[in-house]
Amino acid sequence: MLEVFDQQRLAQAVPDEIGDLLEAGHIVQFDPCPIELPADDELETLRRQLPQQLKLKNVSYHPEADQVKGLDENSPVAELAYRTLTTHRDRVTAFLQAIMPTLTRNMRVGTSSFRPMEERGRNLKPHASNELVHVDAGAYGATNGDRLLRFFVNVNPSVDRVWATKGALPELLARHGDAAGMTSAGLRRLDKGPLDKLRSSLLDGVAQIGLPLAKVLDSSPYDRAMRRFHNYMKDTPAFQRDPEGHREFRFGPFTAWMVFTDMVSHACLSGRHALIYTAVLPLENCRRPELAPINLLRARQAAAPATTR
């Protein structure tokens, strides 16, 4: 599941090679990190000060509003956080477009965040916890089946970031889909109907008149179905304890990795100080569309007629 690219392998990668690995459900690691990182003194300032000034789960730059959320606006490191996250966002975007020109065509760049807290033992509610294995779903507005890509960098200078997985979506749906309600009866609709289209139109209008973050409230039947599976995974202790498919990975200081987080289950078991980049990639760019989550759900939807009463 883990594919490691050192500098030599990355230099020799052919177009679409890395994108094909992502679509197949691999985690792609870069050792060392392939993009320029913030200066050491700036990172040290953020590592030292952000934990005391955190107001939300993470510190995140939201491009829709061109604002950093999670800090008091009067925070002495607010300007540094803004500069760090926007610069990092631009560098990751340029890197991805260079190595995956097919997948990244017309992609929508989402949040860029800094996670300054130790993940182990944060005592967050289950649906917010990074320690529980899950797939990502519906956190950035309606994807309508487009793909969620996340690019991570461990900026802790001395401690690994430890991840766990229980496998990719095809095998997870095969083992747990029925229990989670991901059946033909439970997946009656995956595309937007009239009410969802009206909701999207209204939220677009609100965003255009001064509340740009309204767009992240948008949803779709597909995104709600994926959210249901996400919640099932986090809410089911038996699933979390199940050793089947369980693997752990350690990402060392200043290494980077990326993965389709709507496809590969994941949890962060421990680690502190990471930069996280999110983008939504159009489904139409995929070379293996049959492996995309929405098409996996469509296959289950078509497997048997929905029950009627």
C-alpha positions in Angstrom: 0.0 0.0 0.0 2.9 2.4 0.7 4.9 3.6 -2.3 8.1 5.6 -1.4 9.6 8.0 -3.8 13.1 9.2 -3.0 14.7 11.9 -5.1 15.9 9.6 -7.8 12.6 7.7 -8.2 10.7 11.0 -8.3 13.0 12.4 -11.0 12.4 9.3 -13.1 8.6 9.1 -12.6 6.7 9.3 -15.9 3.5 11.3 -16.3 0.5 9.7 -14.6 2.6 7.1 -12.7 2.0 8.7 -9.3 -1.6 9.6 -10.1 -2.3 5.9 -11.1 -0.8 4.8 -7.7 -3.2 7.1 -5.9 -6.2 5.9 -7.8 -5.3 2.3 -7.0 -5.4 3.1 -3.3 -1.8 3.6 -2.5 -0.2 6.1 0.0 2.6 7.9 -1.8 5.5 9.0 0.4 8.2 11.4 -0.5 11.5 11.2 1.4 12.7 13.8 1.7 9.9 16.3 1.3 10.0 17.4 -2.3 8.9 21.0 -1.8 10.5 24.0 0.0 9.3 24.3 3.6 9.0 27.4 5.8 12.3 28.7 7.3 13.4 26.9 10.5 12.9 29.9 12.7 9.3 30.4 11.4 8.4 26.8 11.9 9.8 26.9 15.4 7.7 30.0 16.2 4.6 28.2 15.0 5.4 25.0 16.9 6.0 27.0 20.1 3.1 29.4 20.0 0.2 27.9 18.1 -0.7 25.3 20.8 -1.4 28.0 23.4 -3.4 30.2 20.9 -5.5 27.5 19.3 -9.2 28.2 19.2 -10.4 25.4 17.0 -9.3 21.8 16.3 -6.6 23.1 13.8 -5.3 26.4 12.4 -6.5 26.5 8.8 -6.4 28.8 5.8 -9.7 29.0 3.9 -9.3 30.2 0.4 -13.0 31.0 0.0 -12.7 33.7 2.5 -8.9 34.3 2.2 -8.7 34.0 6.0 -7.0 31.9 8.7 -9.4 30.3 11.1 -8.6 28.8 14.5 -6.7 31.7 15.9 -7.8 34.9 17.6 -7.5 37.7 14.9 -5.2 39.6 17.4 -2.9 36.6 17.8 0.8 37.7 17.4 1.4 34.8 15.0 -1.7 35.3 12.9 0.2 37.1 10.1 3.0 34.4 10.2 0.4 31.6 10.1 -1.4 33.3 7.1 1.9 33.7 5.2 3.1 30.2 6.0 -0.1 28.5 5.0 -0.7 30.4 1.8 2.9 30.0 0.7 2.8 26.3 1.4 -0.5 26.0 -0.5 1.0 27.6 -3.6 4.1 25.4 -3.4 2.1 22.1 -3.0 -0.2 23.1 -5.8 2.7 23.8 -8.2 4.3 20.5 -7.3 1.1 18.5 -7.8 0.4 20.1 -11.2 4.0 19.3 -12.3 3.9 15.6 -11.4 0.2 14.8 -12.0 -0.9 17.1 -14.9 -3.8 14.8 -15.8 -5.4 14.4 -12.4 -4.9 18.0 -11.3 -6.5 19.6 -14.3 -9.1 22.2 -13.1 -8.7 20.9 -9.5 -10.2 23.0 -6.6 -7.6 23.8 -4.0 -9.1 23.7 -0.5 -7.8 24.3 3.0 -4.2 24.4 4.1 -3.8 23.8 7.8 -1.3 23.4 10.6 -1.9 20.8 13.3 0.1 21.8 16.4 -1.3 19.4 18.9 -0.3 15.9 19.8 -2.9 13.6 18.2 -2.7 10.8 20.8 -5.1 11.4 23.7 -6.7 14.6 22.5 -10.0 13.4 23.8 -12.0 14.8 20.9 -15.5 13.6 20.1 -15.4 10.5 17.9 -16.5 12.3 14.7 -13.7 14.8 15.2 -11.0 12.4 16.3 -8.0 11.7 14.1 -7.1 8.7 16.2 -10.0 6.6 14.9 -9.7 4.9 11.5 -12.0 6.5 8.9 -12.4 7.7 5.3 -12.9 11.4 4.7 -16.3 12.6 3.6 -18.2 15.8 3.0 -16.0 18.2 5.1 -15.4 20.8 2.4 -18.8 21.2 0.9 -20.4 19.1 -1.8 -17.8 17.1 -3.9 -20.6 15.3 -5.9 -18.2 12.4 -6.4 -15.0 14.4 -7.1 -11.9 13.1 -5.3 -10.4 14.3 -2.0 -6.6 14.5 -2.1 -4.6 15.4 0.9 -0.8 16.1 1.1 0.8 15.9 4.5 4.2 17.0 5.8 5.6 16.1 9.2 7.3 19.3 10.4 8.2 17.9 13.8 12.0 18.0 13.8 12.5 14.9 16.0 9.4 12.7 16.2 7.6 10.5 13.7 4.0 10.8 12.8 2.3 7.4 13.1 -0.6 6.4 10.9 -2.8 3.4 10.8 -5.1 2.0 8.0 -7.6 -0.9 7.7 -7.4 -0.9 3.9 -9.0 0.9 1.0 -12.7 1.4 0.2 -13.3 -1.6 -2.0 -12.4 -4.1 0.7 -14.0 -2.0 3.4 -17.3 -1.9 1.6 -17.1 -5.6 1.0 -16.6 -6.3 4.7 -18.6 -3.6 6.4 -20.9 -2.0 3.8 -24.0 -3.9 4.7 -23.6 -3.2 8.4 -23.1 0.5 7.6 -26.3 0.7 5.5 -24.3 1.0 2.2 -26.8 -1.4 0.5 -28.9 -0.9 -2.7 -31.8 0.0 -0.4 -29.7 2.4 1.6 -28.2 4.1 -1.5 -31.4 5.1 -3.3 -29.9 8.3 -4.8 -26.3 9.4 -5.2 -26.8 12.3 -7.6 -28.4 15.6 -6.7 -32.1 16.0 -7.1 -34.2 19.2 -7.3 -34.0 20.0 -3.6 -30.2 19.5 -3.5 -29.8 21.7 -6.6 -31.9 24.4 -5.0 -29.8 24.2 -1.8 -26.6 24.5 -3.8 -27.9 27.5 -5.7 -29.0 29.3 -2.5 -25.6 28.7 -0.8 -23.8 29.9 -4.0 -25.9 33.1 -3.8 -25.1 33.6 -0.1 -21.4 33.1 -0.8 -21.5 35.7 -3.5 -23.1 38.4 -1.3 -20.5 38.3 1.4 -20.4 35.0 3.2 -17.9 33.0 1.2 -17.7 30.1 3.7 -21.4 29.3 3.1 -20.3 27.1 0.2 -18.7 24.6 2.6 -22.2 23.9 4.0 -23.3 22.4 0.7 -23.9 18.7 0.4 -25.1 16.0 -2.0 -26.6 12.5 -1.6 -23.2 11.0 -2.4 -21.4 13.1 0.2 -24.1 12.2 2.8 -23.7 8.5 2.0 -19.9 8.8 2.5 -20.5 10.7 5.7 -22.7 7.8 6.9 -19.8 5.4 6.3 -17.3 7.7 7.9 -19.6 7.9 11.0 -20.1 4.2 11.1 -16.4 3.5 11.2 -15.8 6.0 14.0 -18.9 5.0 16.0 -18.3 1.3 15.9 -15.8 0.0 18.5 -15.8 -3.5 17.0 -14.7 -2.0 13.7 -11.9 0.0 15.4 -10.7 -3.2 17.2 -10.9 -5.4 14.2 -7.3 -6.5 13.2 -8.2 -7.4 9.7 -6.4 -5.2 7.2 -4.7 -3.2 10.0 -1.3 -1.7 9.1 0.8 1.0 10.6 3.2 3.5 9.0 5.7 5.9 10.5 6.5 9.1 8.7 9.7 10.6 9.8 10.6 14.3 10.4 10.3 16.4 7.2 8.9 13.7 5.1 5.8 14.1 3.0 3.0 11.8 1.9 -0.3 12.1 0.0 -3.3 9.9 -0.5 -6.9 9.9 -1.7 -8.4 10.1 1.8 -11.9 9.4 0.4 -10.5 6.0 -0.7 -7.9 4.9 1.9 -8.9 4.5 5.5 -6.6 6.2 7.9 -6.0 7.4 11.4 -3.2 9.4 13.0 -2.2 7.4 16.1 0.4 9.9 17.3 2.3 12.9 16.1 2.5 16.6 16.6 3.1 19.5 14.1 2.0 18.7 10.6 1.1 20.8 7.5 -2.0 19.4 5.7 -3.1 20.5 2.2 -6.5 19.5 0.7 -7.6 19.6 -2.9 -10.7 18.3 -4.7 -9.8 16.7 -8.0 -12.5 16.3 -10.8 -13.7 12.7 -11.2 -13.5 13.2 -15.0 -9.7 13.4 -14.7 -9.5 9.8 -13.2 -7.9 7.2 -15.4 -9.4 4.4 -13.2 -12.9 5.9 -12.6 -14.3 2.5 -11.7 -12.2 2.7 -8.5 -13.6 6.1 -7.5 -15.8 5.9 -4.4 -18.9 7.2 -6.1 -18.7 4.5 -8.7 -18.0 1.9 -6.1 -21.3 3.0 -4.4 -23.1 3.0 -7.8 -22.0 -0.6 -8.3 -23.5 -1.5 -4.9 -26.6 0.5 -5.7 -27.1 -1.5 -8.8 -26.3 -4.9 -7.3 -29.9 -5.6 -6.3 -33.2 -3.7 -6.6 -34.1 -1.5 -3.7 -36.7 -3.0 -1.4 -40.2 -1.5 -1.4 -43.0 -1.7 1.0 
